[in-house]
Amino acid sequence: MQSSHHETLIQTLQNAALYTHPVTQFQVIETHISWVILTGEFAYKIKKPLDLGFLDFSTLEKRRYYCHEELRLNQRLAKPLYLEVVTICGSAQNPTLKTAPCAHETVIEYAVKMCQFPQSAQLDRLLATEKKGEGETVGVRCMDKLAMQINHFHQNIPSAGTNDPFGTANAVLQPIIENFEQIRALLEQPQQIEQLQRLEVWMRAFHQRHWNDFQLRKKEGFIRECHGDMHLANMVLLDDEPLIFDCLEFNDTLRWIDVISDIAFLVMDLQDRQRSDLAFHFLNAYLERSGDYSGLTLLRYYLIYRAMVRAKVAVIRLGQAHIDDVEKKSVWQQYREYISLAEQYTDQRAMPVIITHGLSGSGKSIVSQQLADHYAAIRLRSDVERKRLHGLAANDHSQSKLGDGLYSTAAGEKTYERLTELATQVIHAGFPVVIDAAFLKREQREIFRALARQLRVPFAILHVKAPEKLLRKWIEQRSKKGDDASEANIEVLEQQIKYYRPLSDDEEVYCITVDTQNTINVDEIILALGRVVSSQANT
């Protein structure tokens, strides 16, 4: 069928008599590649007969194939939404919808049948209408759920084979260059062209420096059949559970990517919407589950790539017909925001090594998490990495006794060695790092002070304290809940108190004290951290 026939078909399908289910109201949503017919309970997505180079729906057979691919791929993350492929038979003027192949009628089209959901439940819409703070729907709880869901997804999808073309250093560069070329052709002002040129130079230089890292990611199996378009507008909250839909079914190259590139879209989208706190909460929750801290080496590259994709989509709209001056102004504003965000990712800021210090139950993990969220830092937890080294998940109980098993001297030394390796990776990747551990021994703290000196970055100690009665209370509460990586009990606390030694005078200059019996004020902590970092600027 030609496009005129499709227009007739879309019009004809808005007839309740054609459907076996009740229809409350018809609405058609048209994108540049599809029509979606909303009926109330269900939606029917029909692909346009197009060949855009990166996407080819030009024949009926191709549209059939990609409908089935859309169903297969999206059922991985949003099975409740994606129901089946429907065959449309007959003619554009007199169509019938069937779930089985048409026996004696001509097949004229295919559609993906989906459960309809309110667009107001999309995460981008929810975030735009909510106030930041307690009780928000798209908050840290939602980010934790997304991190758990996406990590599980990434762990269970196939990796690209050695001989597959996906994810090589050359393959990764190609879409980046195409984006720059397509954007450059649409720019007129010299200042905009110069800004774009700076970004392209940075990206090419980064790619050249990290050529081996890109190759290694493929070799180690991190190029997988991902989602490819994982931003907030492709996520919906239904029954308090996030679902990720609209996977890129039409282009293998854009889908078979590094898992870090997959999550970079969500991180960038949150930061663009001025929610860097949620971006880093999600990022840390994902990394804590996956252990993929090596992926941070390439994260800034992929963040820029994702921002440039959005910048390109915005500026391409300027070439569309019937765009008025008001919309043009809005589009240019979107472009400027994305291109500015991309430039921000190239900046190098102070990247301190921050360690916590305090007795068990004092709230180090709570404070370090809030600091990491709001300071755009990566957090490393000794409790999690200790268990990972021994093949345990964060909330698995090791059954180790005090001074034995996971908590022996040898296991402790290996844990701190691992934390040192990871902290070095994080700093080299261009992010501040917060190491969440007790750090009650000076020699443990000295390891990371020496590391900061070696890496030529500032050092800080986040001293977290609370009255002993609260420590006991919080440890007991944590043990009852059983949902935390820490296994420290009252026996551990008493041992710590017995041998506790305060920070020495020469360490106090690096110290920020937080008393958790009071309300935690993360803004004050960041201000104090800024002073500690600034004091080391010329040392």
Secondary structure, DSSP 4 states (H G I P E B T S, - for coil): --HHHHHHHHHHT--GGG-SS-----EEEE-SSEEEEE-SSEEEEEE---B-SS-B--SHHHHHHHHHHHHHHHHHHHTTTEEEEEEEEE-SSSEEEESS--SSS-EEEEEEEEE---GGGBHHHHHHHSPSSTT-SSSHHHHHHHHHHHHHHHHTSPBPPTTSSTT-HHHHHHHHHHHHHHHHTT---HHHHHHHHHHHHHHHHHHHHTHHHHHHHHHTT-EEE--S--SGGGEEEETTEEEE-----S-HHHHEEEHHHHHHHHHHHHHHTT-HHHHHHHHHHHHHHH--GGGGGGHHHHHHHHHHHHHHHHHHGGGSTT--HHHHHHHHHHHHHHHHHHHHTT------EEEEE--TTS-HHHHHHHHHHHHT-EEEEHHHHHHHHTT--TT----PPTTSGGGSHHHHHHHHHHHHHHHHHHHHHT--EEEES---SHHHHHHHHHHHHHHT--EEEEEEE--HHHHHHHHHHHHHH--SS----HHHHHHHHHH--PPPHHHHTTEEEEETTSPP-HHHHHHHHHHHHHTTTT-
